[in-house]
Amino acid sequence: MVQHVEQNLQLMTKRAVKAENSAAKLKQENALLQLQLNDYRRENESLRRGQAASRAAVRQSADLALQNLLGVLTRSRASIKQLASGAESLQLVADVLKSIDRVAEVPEDGQ
């Protein structure tokens, strides 16, 4: 009976040692996972800040592009107006040249 109790005690001791070792390994794994979790949280926050910065940069680029586009539009309207004015002037010259043969010839002596 004593021998049987001693065997049970040894088995229980082995189980306790095994459980303690297992608990120690789980604590180490838990600590490692906590470190990884903190790293992932920092990385996630960094990515969020980067994403916000990227959105701001895109917004700034879009604003700059819009300003440039509006400037080009303004200048192109002025150029179109100048072109139309020049075309009207050319039309006037063409009309004058067409009617030049209708003008009476002036004698060379001025009379």
VOBA-1610 file (N, C-alpha, C; in pm, whole numbers, padded with zeros to 5 digits, always signed):
BEGIN
Met+00082-00117+00000Met+00000+00000+00000Met+00087+00125+00000Val+00191+00126+00082Val+00282+00240+00089Val+00350+00259-00046Gln+00388+00146-00105Gln+00454+00150-00235Gln+00359+00210-00340His+00238+00172-00334His+00138+00224-00428His+00119+00376-00407Val+00118+00421-00285Val+00105+00563-00255Val+00227+00638-00306Glu+00347+00575-00287Glu+00470+00639-00335Glu+00470+00652-00487Gln+00422+00549-00554Gln+00413+00554-00701Gln+00317+00666-00746Asn+00204+00673-00678Asn+00108+00779-00711Asn+00170+00917-00685Leu+00246+00927-00577Leu+00312+01053-00544Leu+00414+01090-00651Gln+00491+00991-00697Gln+00590+01016-00802Gln+00520+01058-00933Leu+00410+00990-00968Leu+00335+01026-01088Leu+00279+01169-01077Met+00229+01199-00959Met+00174+01333-00939Met+00285+01438-00944Thr+00403+01403-00892Thr+00517+01495-00897Thr+00558+01519-01042Lys+00565+01411-01119Lys+00600+01423-01261Lys+00499+01511-01334Arg+00372+01486-01304Arg+00267+01566-01368Arg+00280+01712-01329Ala+00310+01737-01202Ala+00322+01876-01156Ala+00440+01945-01222Val+00553+01872-01234Val+00672+01928-01299Val+00641+01956-01446Lys+00573+01861-01509Lys+00536+01878-01650Lys+00442+01998-01665Ala+00347+02011-01576Ala+00253+02122-01580Ala+00325+02255-01557Glu+00420+02257-01464Glu+00498+02379-01439Glu+00580+02416-01561Asn+00643+02317-01623Asn+00721+02343-01745Asn+00630+02396-01857Ser+00516+02333-01867Ser+00420+02377-01969Ser+00374+02519-01940Ala+00347+02549-01814Ala+00304+02684-01776Ala+00414+02785-01805Ala+00540+02749-01777Ala+00653+02839-01804Ala+00665+02866-01954Lys+00649+02759-02036Lys+00656+02777-02181Lys+00542+02867-02229Leu+00422+02845-02175Leu+00308+02927-02214Leu+00327+03072-02172Lys+00389+03097-02057Lys+00417+03234-02014Lys+00516+03300-02109Gln+00619+03224-02152Gln+00716+03278-02247Gln+00649+03309-02381Glu+00566+03216-02426Glu+00495+03237-02553Glu+00401+03357-02542Asn+00334+03369-02428Asn+00245+03482-02405Asn+00322+03613-02409Ala+00439+03617-02344Ala+00521+03738-02343Ala+00565+03773-02485Leu+00607+03672-02562Leu+00648+03694-02701Leu+00530+03746-02783Leu+00412+03687-02764Leu+00295+03732-02837Leu+00256+03875-02799Gln+00272+03909-02674Gln+00244+04046-02631Gln+00339+04144-02699Leu+00467+04106-02708Leu+00564+04192-02778Leu+00526+04208-02925Gln+00490+04098-02988Gln+00448+04105-03128Gln+00324+04191-03145Leu+00230+04174-03053Leu+00108+04254-03058Leu+00140+04403-03049Asn+00229+04439-02958Asn+00269+04579-02944Asn+00338+04630-03070Asp+00424+04545-03128Asp+00490+04583-03254Asp+00386+04605-03365Tyr+00290+04515-03374Tyr+00187+04527-03477Tyr+00102+04651-03455Arg+00073+04682-03329Arg-00004+04803-03300Arg+00073+04927-03343Arg+00202+04931-03311Arg+00285+05046-03351Arg+00291+05056-03504Glu+00310+04943-03569Glu+00316+04942-03716Glu+00184+04989-03776Asn+00074+04942-03720Asn-00059+04981-03767Asn-00079+05131-03752Glu-00040+05185-03637Glu-00053+05328-03615Glu+00035+05406-03712Ser+00155+05356-03735Ser+00245+05421-03829Ser+00185+05420-03970Leu+00126+05308-04008Leu+00063+05300-04140Leu-00056+05395-04150Arg-00131+05407-04042Arg-00244+05501-04043Arg-00196+05644-04060Arg-00088+05678-03988Arg-00034+05813-04003Arg+00017+05834-04145Gly+00084+05732-04199Gly+00134+05741-04337Gly+00021+05755-04436Gln-00088+05683-04411Gln-00203+05690-04501Gln-00265+05829-04495Ala-00273+05883-04375Ala-00328+06018-04361Ala-00237+06119-04432Ala-00106+06100-04417Ala-00012+06189-04485Ala-00024+06173-04636Ser-00045+06051-04683Ser-00061+06027-04827Ser-00187+06095-04878Arg-00295+06085-04801Arg-00418+06152-04843Arg-00398+06302-04850Ala-00326+06356-04752Ala-00301+06501-04752Ala-00215+06539-04872Ala-00116+06457-04904Ala-00030+06486-05020Ala-00110+06478-05149Val-00199+06380-05160Val-00282+06368-05280Val-00375+06488-05291Arg-00433+06528-05177Arg-00522+06644-05177Arg-00446+06769-05219Gln-00323+06784-05167Gln-00242+06901-05202Gln-00206+06898-05350Ser-00171+06781-05402Ser-00138+06769-05544Ser-00260+06801-05630Ala-00376+06753-05588Ala-00498+06781-05664Ala-00529+06931-05663Asp-00509+06995-05549Asp-00532+07140-05542Asp-00436+07215-05634Leu-00310+07173-05634Leu-00212+07237-05721Leu-00247+07215-05868Ala-00287+07092-05901Ala-00326+07063-06040Ala-00447+07148-06080Leu-00543+07163-05988Leu-00660+07245-06018Leu-00620+07390-06041Gln-00533+07444-05958Gln-00487+07582-05977Gln-00417+07598-06111Asn-00331+07501-06145Asn-00261+07507-06275Asn-00361+07499-06391Leu-00458+07411-06378Leu-00559+07395-06482Leu-00639+07523-06500Leu-00678+07586-06389Leu-00752+07711-06400Leu-00667+07821-06463Gly-00537+07824-06431Gly-00447+07921-06494Gly-00436+07898-06643Val-00422+07773-06684Val-00414+07741-06827Val-00544+07779-06896Leu-00655+07752-06830Leu-00786+07786-06887Leu-00798+07937-06909Thr-00757+08014-06810Thr-00763+08160-06821Thr-00675+08209-06937Arg-00551+08158-06943Arg-00460+08200-07050Arg-00511+08155-07186Ser-00570+08037-07193Ser-00618+07989-07323Ser-00737+08072-07371Arg-00821+08115-07277Arg-00933+08202-07317Arg-00880+08333-07376Ala-00778+08390-07310Ala-00718+08514-07362Ala-00658+08489-07499Ser-00591+08377-07517Ser-00531+08346-07648Ser-00638+08327-07754Ile-00747+08263-07716Ile-00857+08243-07812Ile-00916+08377-07853Lys-00932+08468-07756Lys-00985+08601-07788Lys-00890+08674-07883Gln-00758+08664-07857Gln-00660+08728-07945Gln-00664+08667-08084Leu-00678+08536-08088Leu-00685+08466-08217Leu-00808+08510-08295Ala-00922+08520-08226Ala-01044+08564-08293Ala-01030+08707-08342Ser-00968+08793-08261Ser-00947+08931-08301Ser-00854+08937-08423Gly-00749+08856-08420Gly-00657+08850-08534Gly-00727+08800-08659Ala-00816+08703-08643Ala-00891+08650-08758Ala-00982+08758-08816Glu-01043+08836-08728Glu-01128+08946-08776Glu-01045+09048-08853Ser-00924+09076-08800Ser-00836+09170-08869Ser-00795+09116-09006Leu-00764+08989-09012Leu-00727+08927-09140Leu-00845+08929-09237Gln-00965+08908-09184Gln-01084+08913-09270Gln-01102+09054-09326Leu-01077+09153-09244Leu-01087+09292-09288Leu-00985+09319-09399Val-00861+09273-09379Val-00757+09292-09481Val-00797+09220-09609Ala-00850+09098-09595Ala-00892+09022-09714Ala-01004+09097-09787Asp-01099+09152-09711Asp-01208+09227-09774Asp-01155+09351-09847Val-01055+09418-09785Val-00995+09536-09848Val-00925+09494-09977Leu-00851+09382-09970Leu-00780+09335-10089Leu-00877+09293-10199Lys-00990+09239-10163Lys-01091+09200-10263Lys-01147+09324-10333Ser-01165+09429-10257Ser-01228+09548-10314Ser-01128+09645-10372Ile-01000+09609-10375Ile-00899+09701-10424Ile-00916+09729-10573Asp-00965+09632-10647Asp-00982+09655-10789Asp-01101+09747-10818Arg-01183+09769-10721Arg-01298+09858-10737Arg-01260+10004-10718Val-01148+10025-10654Val-01105+10162-10630Val-01064+10222-10763Ala-01105+10340-10786Ala-01073+10407-10912Ala-00926+10434-10920Glu-00873+10418-11038Glu-00731+10445-11056Glu-00708+10593-11051Val-00605+10626-10979Val-00569+10767-10967Val-00458+10793-11070Pro-00470+10898-11153Pro-00366+10927-11250Pro-00237+10959-11180Glu-00128+10931-11250Glu+00002+10948-11188Glu+00038+11093-11167Asp-00016+11183-11239Asp+00018+11324-11222Asp-00058+11387-11107Gly-00144+11305-11041Gly-00214+11352-10922Gly-00345+11419-10950Gln-00393+11421-11075Gln-00519+11490-11108Gln-00631+11395-11106
//
